[in-house]
């Protein structure tokens, strides 16, 4: 499994504006941005990301996932705060 495959699957299945994936062995960090997360709890957001990847997880193609998810508004606010801190 490579990160491009994960990006491709999530872009195809979910309405995301942006997605970033980093990989270290079979451990992946996913940052997903989209209004699909508006009004969802953190648990529901993670379930939304896990669902399209469940086959790869159960087949051990993906060993571990760390997920950060943001609505467009949350991402914009985070970006502005990060920019100000620099």
CORJOVEN-V686237 format. One record per residue. N is the residue number from 1. RES is the residue in one small letter. BURIAL is # if it has 16 or more other ideal C-beta (glycine too) atoms within 10 Angstrom, else .. Layout:
N RES BURIAL
N RES BURIAL
This chain:
1 x #
2 x .
3 x .
4 x .
5 x .
6 x #
7 x #
8 x .
9 x #
10 x #
11 x .
12 x .
13 x .
14 x #
15 x .
16 x #
17 x .
18 x .
19 x #
20 x .
21 x #
22 x .
23 x .
24 x .
25 x .
26 x .
27 x .
28 x #
29 x .
30 x #
31 x .
32 x #
33 x #
34 x #
35 x .
36 x #
37 x #
38 x .
39 x .
40 x .
41 x .
42 x .
43 x .
44 x .
45 x #
46 x #
47 x .
48 x #
49 x #
50 x .
51 x .
52 x .
53 x #
54 x .
55 x .
56 x #
57 x .
58 x .
59 x .
60 x .
61 x .
62 x #
63 x .
64 x .
65 x #
66 x .
67 x #
68 x #
69 x #
70 x #
71 x #
72 x .
73 x .
74 x .
75 x #
76 x .
77 x .
78 x .
79 x .
80 x .
81 x .
82 x .
83 x .
84 x .
85 x .
86 x .
